[in-house]
Structure formats: C-alpha cells, structure tokens
Amino acid sequence: MTRIFIFEKIDAGQDEIRLGKEQQKYLKNVLRLVQGDVIIVCDTNMTDFICSINSFASDEVSLKIVERHKNDSEPSYRVVLFQSISKGERMDYTIQKSVELGVDTIVPVESARTIVKVKDKDGSGKIDRWSKIALEACRQSGRGKVVEVKTVERFQNALEMAISTTDLVIIPWEKEANRSLGQVIDSYLADFYEKRAISVCENSELSGDVKIPNPSISIFIGPEGGYEDEEVEIAIQSGAIPVTLGKRILRTETAGPSVLAMLLYRFELN
C-alpha cells in the first residue's frame, strides 16, 4: 500500500487530512491513484493513518481517515551510519539497504581514501539524491519515520560528532582479528546490567526488573580502499572500538548493511 510521510502531527479527533500540491501531484500524476483508493499516511508521531482518497483539487488532495494505529516498525535502539562516500550505485545501494535494515541517520563521510570528492560546499546535490533514495526505501519498508541523510562531514568532524552523541562508536577494521561486534555488544549490556544492579542495591525503591537497554550506536564504514591506519588509530584514541566482521573482507557497500543486520538480530530477533 502506498505510504506518505507528513511533517506534522495529526490530532486525535481529526477525521480528514489535506495534503498539498506536491503530494497531490505524486498521488495523482505519478502513482495514478483515483478517488476511493486507500493509502497510508504517517505523521511525526509515528502513527499510521489508513486513509481513502476523498477528492483531488488543483493544489491539494483530501483524505478521509479510516483507521489509525501506532507504527511499530522502528528499532528500539538507534544506529547512526557514518559511511565513507563510495562511487555511484554503491552509495545508493548502501543507503537503500541500510534504511530497510533500520538505520536511524546516515552521515556521508570524506575520509583519506575516499575516491568521490564533493565539489560544492555542503554536497547539496548529492544529499538531495541520497535523501530521495532514503525516502523511497522508508516508504517501501514501512518505516515510521523518514531517515535523514546529513551533510557530508570530514572524518575527524564525524568522529567528534559520534563520540559526543552516541553510547557506542564501532569501527569495523580488517586488521582487528579478535574482537567481534557481538562481544562489544555483550560487554556493553553486561556493564549496563552491573550498574543497574548496583543502583538497585543502593536504592530499595528502584525496581529489580531490568529491560534490555536501547543504546545509540555509531558505525564507521571505510571507503573502497579502506581506512588508513592513522585514521583508525585516531578513532581508537578518541574512544571508538575496532571490530572484526569475520574472516572475509567485505566491500564498502556490503559492510554497513551487514552490521545493521547483525544488530537487528541481536536486539530484535535473539
């Protein structure tokens, strides 16, 4: 079913939604929908509204709300993918599959061996393209929100952003042979449970019921030629944790989605 995202909150008692000219053109001219067709509208409160098309006007479309329910497709954890920019369809593929696998935010990164260099100041042309790919992937996969593709960041700036805004910063590296992603996650959970247990012992009012924590995790993926050793060392010194993804070296467009799939299994399916 067609999914539309709107950047406003629908009130509880509201029974009609009016969409503007851009959405009207998309539904009528691109998708060829007609009066009576049913679509899903998702608002900023991550609520899905099942709607039937009432009518098309020249600059808007009127929808009747048939039913509503909370969207439950978003992961309980949050992953920010710091993806070194790759060539052409490789970057497109990474964005599309990462959105399907639950990424929260994507930050394109210029690292030392990045082949594709962004010529304009903020990479707005590429960001627009990547944002459209992310939006279509959100629609296709039933996401409850639109995944944001941030402006391009230099490696050092991206590292500082990750360290200051997320609980774990992980950097897959082919020279790391021992520490796996699973071990890092298990260590984080064990540390969480230990601190929680201490808090419960010190404060009898706290409940002993412990739920699995929902961490925010930054993942750094290198370009086609991989990270330079100096970059990884800087990352480690800043607090990032290097991990191995197995015995085989993954391509840059495969590594990010692979990590996201591992996290999905660990937090949602295991």
C-alpha positions in Angstrom: 0.0 0.0 0.0 1.3 3.5 -0.8 2.9 5.2 2.1 3.1 9.0 2.5 5.1 10.9 5.2 3.9 14.2 6.5 5.9 16.5 8.8 3.1 17.4 11.2 1.2 15.7 14.0 -2.4 14.6 13.3 -4.8 15.4 16.2 -6.6 12.5 17.9 -10.1 13.8 16.9 -9.2 14.7 13.3 -11.1 12.7 10.6 -9.7 14.3 7.5 -6.2 15.0 6.1 -5.4 17.6 3.4 -2.1 17.2 1.5 -0.5 20.0 -0.5 0.3 20.4 -4.2 3.5 18.3 -4.2 1.8 15.3 -2.6 -1.3 15.8 -4.9 1.0 15.6 -8.0 2.7 12.5 -6.6 -0.5 10.6 -5.9 -2.4 11.7 -9.0 0.2 12.0 -11.7 3.0 9.7 -10.6 1.0 6.9 -8.9 -2.2 7.4 -10.9 -4.4 7.0 -7.9 -8.1 7.9 -8.0 -10.9 8.7 -5.7 -11.6 5.8 -3.3 -8.0 4.4 -3.4 -6.5 3.7 0.0 -3.1 4.9 1.2 -1.2 5.1 4.5 -0.2 8.5 5.9 2.5 8.5 8.6 2.8 11.6 10.8 5.6 12.9 13.0 4.2 11.0 16.0 5.0 7.8 14.1 1.3 7.0 13.8 0.0 5.2 10.6 -3.4 6.5 9.3 -5.2 4.3 6.8 -7.0 6.8 4.5 -9.2 6.8 1.5 -8.9 9.5 -1.2 -11.9 11.8 -1.0 -11.1 14.1 -3.9 -8.4 15.8 -5.9 -8.3 19.6 -6.2 -5.9 21.6 -8.4 -3.5 22.2 -5.5 -4.4 19.6 -2.8 -5.8 16.2 -2.1 -8.4 15.4 0.6 -8.2 12.2 2.5 -10.6 10.5 4.9 -9.1 8.8 7.9 -10.5 5.2 8.1 -8.4 3.9 11.0 -5.2 4.7 12.9 -2.6 2.8 14.8 0.9 3.3 16.1 3.7 2.3 13.7 5.8 -0.4 15.3 8.5 -0.9 12.7 11.2 1.3 14.3 14.0 -0.3 16.2 14.2 0.3 19.9 17.9 1.0 19.5 19.4 3.8 17.4 22.1 3.4 14.8 23.9 6.3 13.0 25.8 5.1 10.0 29.0 7.1 9.2 29.5 5.9 5.6 32.6 6.9 3.7 31.3 8.1 0.3 31.6 5.4 -2.4 31.2 5.6 -6.1 27.9 5.8 -7.9 25.4 3.0 -7.3 27.5 1.6 -4.4 26.5 4.6 -2.2 22.9 4.3 -3.5 22.8 0.6 -2.5 24.2 1.3 1.0 21.6 3.9 1.7 18.7 1.9 0.4 19.6 -1.3 2.3 20.6 0.5 5.5 17.2 2.1 5.6 15.5 -1.2 5.1 17.5 -2.7 8.0 16.6 0.1 10.5 19.3 2.8 10.3 18.3 6.0 12.1 20.6 8.5 10.4 23.2 8.4 7.6 26.2 10.7 7.6 28.3 10.7 4.4 32.0 11.0 5.3 35.1 12.1 3.4 38.0 10.0 4.6 41.5 9.9 3.4 41.0 7.3 0.6 37.5 8.5 -0.4 37.5 8.5 -4.2 34.4 10.6 -4.7 35.1 14.2 -3.7 32.2 16.5 -3.1 32.8 19.7 -5.1 30.1 22.0 -3.7 30.4 23.2 -0.1 27.7 21.0 1.5 27.2 18.4 -1.1 23.6 19.5 -1.5 23.2 17.9 -5.0 24.3 14.5 -3.8 22.4 14.9 -0.5 19.2 15.6 -2.3 19.7 12.4 -4.4 20.5 10.3 -1.4 17.6 11.7 0.6 15.2 10.7 -2.2 16.6 7.2 -2.2 16.2 7.1 1.6 12.6 8.4 1.4 11.6 5.7 -1.2 13.2 3.0 1.0 11.3 4.3 4.0 8.1 4.1 2.0 8.8 0.6 0.7 9.9 -0.9 4.0 7.1 0.6 6.1 9.2 2.8 8.3 7.6 5.0 10.9 9.9 8.0 10.1 12.0 9.4 7.3 15.7 8.5 7.7 17.7 11.7 7.4 20.8 11.9 5.2 23.1 14.5 6.8 25.5 16.8 5.0 29.0 15.5 4.2 31.5 15.5 7.1 35.2 15.2 7.2 36.4 12.1 9.1 37.6 14.0 12.2 34.4 16.0 12.4 32.3 12.9 12.0 34.3 11.1 14.7 33.8 14.0 17.2 30.1 14.0 16.4 29.8 10.3 17.0 31.7 10.3 20.3 29.6 13.2 21.7 26.2 12.0 20.7 26.1 8.1 20.9 26.8 5.4 23.5 29.0 3.2 21.4 31.3 4.0 18.5 32.3 1.0 16.4 34.7 0.8 13.5 34.9 -2.4 11.6 38.6 -2.9 10.5 40.2 -5.8 8.6 43.3 -5.7 10.9 41.2 -6.4 14.0 41.3 -10.2 14.4 39.9 -10.9 17.9 37.1 -8.5 19.0 33.8 -9.2 17.3 30.7 -7.0 17.1 28.8 -9.4 19.3 31.5 -9.3 22.0 31.3 -5.5 22.1 27.5 -5.5 22.4 27.6 -8.2 25.1 30.2 -6.2 27.0 28.0 -3.1 26.8 25.0 -5.0 28.1 26.9 -6.6 30.9 28.2 -3.2 32.0 24.7 -1.8 31.9 23.3 -4.7 34.0 26.1 -4.4 36.5 25.5 -0.7 37.0 21.7 -1.3 37.2 22.2 -4.0 39.9 24.4 -1.6 42.0 21.7 1.1 41.7 19.0 -1.4 42.8 21.1 -2.4 45.8 21.8 1.2 46.8 18.2 2.3 46.4 15.5 -0.2 47.6 12.8 1.9 45.8 14.2 1.0 42.4 12.6 -2.0 40.7 14.7 -5.0 40.1 13.0 -5.6 36.8 15.6 -4.9 34.1 14.8 -4.4 30.5 17.3 -4.7 27.7 18.8 -1.2 27.2 18.3 0.6 23.9 21.7 2.1 23.0 22.6 4.6 20.4 25.4 3.2 18.2 27.6 4.9 15.7 29.1 2.7 12.9 32.0 3.9 10.8 32.5 2.3 7.4 35.5 3.0 5.3 35.7 3.7 1.5 36.7 1.3 -1.3 40.3 1.3 -0.2 39.6 1.0 3.5 40.7 3.4 6.2 44.3 4.4 6.6 45.9 3.0 9.7 46.4 6.5 11.1 42.6 7.2 10.8 41.8 4.0 12.8 44.4 4.9 15.4 42.8 8.4 15.8 39.4 6.8 16.1 40.6 4.3 18.8 42.3 7.1 20.8 39.0 9.0 20.6 37.1 6.1 22.1 36.0 4.1 19.0 36.1 0.3 19.3 37.6 -1.6 16.3 35.8 -4.9 15.5 36.1 -7.8 13.0 33.2 -8.7 10.8 34.6 -12.2 10.1 37.3 -13.9 8.0 36.3 -12.3 4.7 36.8 -8.7 3.7 33.5 -7.0 2.9 33.1 -4.4 0.2 32.2 -0.9 1.4 28.6 -1.2 0.2 28.2 -4.5 2.0 29.7 -3.7 5.4 27.2 -1.2 6.7 24.1 -3.2 5.9 25.9 -6.3 7.3 26.5 -4.6 10.7 22.9 -3.4 10.7 21.6 -6.9 10.1 23.7 -8.2 12.9 22.4 -5.5 15.3 18.8 -6.3 14.2 19.3 -9.9 15.0 20.9 -9.2 18.4 18.3 -6.7 19.6 15.1 -7.7 17.9 15.3 -11.4 17.0 17.6 -13.0 19.5 
